Amino acid sequence: MEASETIVQVVNIWMASDIYLQHAANHILCEDVAQLAGTDTLRIWHDQIQYKPPVTGGPTKWHQDHPLWPIIKPAELISAWVALDDAIVENGCMWMVPGSHQWGDHQRHLLHGPDHMPQHKRPELLPEGVEIKPVPFEIKKGQVGYHHCMTWHGSLPNQSQMKRRAIAVHYMPGHIRYEPVGNHPMNKHVHVQPGELLTGDDFPVVYKK
Ligand SMILES: O=C(O)CCC(=O)C(=O)O
């Protein structure tokens, strides 16, 4: 990201305002996520507001979420990304690589190309026959897009006159455990032992079938 570019990110907004907790517990979102994750219980891992201002909004580098969350396992979280403005190519919507959630952990080999498309430092490590074909993930205001925590994704700068505001909730299926192999800012919220289910007041259950 250039020095002149910005992205405003607010994490754990649900802790600050009940409206956001209600959003995370929205029954339609939770039913969909529970189905996608094949679980009967959902907890919040964390949420995040993502604001890319007009003209100066910066890109989000290509990444996979779970390798950046090294204190929880298994890699079976689903995120619900709700657009608060239309998120389209012009104002820096996310892009995804279909199928990439099945290719394993490539986080350390992913590069953000000069054209803002993903590059792989060691393509020989990819499963045979797969193709990296990024697609725009355009989401209209008030709509939701779901993504798996191993899907390659990133977003382009916002050089348009439009705002690009969104809220993402990262949901843990009920079987997610605390298994630290590195550090993470959420560590200070964890009060269970390594190997235990990641329960606790800062990881509230928002759905139970
Ligand atoms: O909003 C963006 O551009 C990136 C968000 C993201 O990486 C995520 O929700 O996992």
The ligand as a Tripos MOL2 file, in Angstrom:
@<TRIPOS>MOLECULE
LIG
   10     9     1     0     0
SMALL
NO_CHARGES

@<TRIPOS>ATOM
      1 O1        -12.6510   -6.0430    2.9010 O.co2     1 LIG1
      2 C1        -11.5980   -6.3750    2.3360 C.2       1 LIG1
      3 O2        -11.1910   -5.8100    1.3290 O.co2     1 LIG1
      4 C2        -10.7850   -7.5370    2.8750 C.3       1 LIG1
      5 C3        -11.5420   -8.2880    3.9220 C.3       1 LIG1
      6 C4        -10.9560   -9.6040    4.2740 C.2       1 LIG1
      7 O3         -9.8230   -9.9120    3.9810 O.2       1 LIG1
      8 C5        -11.8100  -10.5630    4.9950 C.2       1 LIG1
      9 O4        -12.9680  -10.2530    5.3270 O.co2     1 LIG1
     10 O5        -11.3380  -11.6900    5.2530 O.co2     1 LIG1
@<TRIPOS>BOND
     1     1     2 2
     2     2     3 1
     3     2     4 1
     4     4     5 1
     5     5     6 1
     6     6     7 2
     7     6     8 1
     8     8     9 2
     9     8    10 1
@<TRIPOS>SUBSTRUCTURE
     1 LIG1         1 GROUP 0 **** ****
